[in-house]
């Protein structure tokens, strides 16, 4: 199952650090909004969930 984002936990006031570590570019971000996840690309590798300091990115 792909990673999901809890937008209530995402501060949305900075560039998301997880976007740059996704090995398949499944995460994208417009401005300082919460990132978007392309479920078709996501490998559920967990790199982004481990990096997110707020716990907004989650493996379900």
FENPE-V78916 format. One line per field, one symbol per residue. psi: psi as a letter, one per 30 degrees, with the letter a starting at -180 (. if undefined). A space follows every 10 residues. Layout:
BEGIN
psi->???
END
This chain:
BEGIN
psi->klklkjfffk fhglkkffef fkfghfklkj bglklkkjff fkfhffeeee ejffgekkk.
END
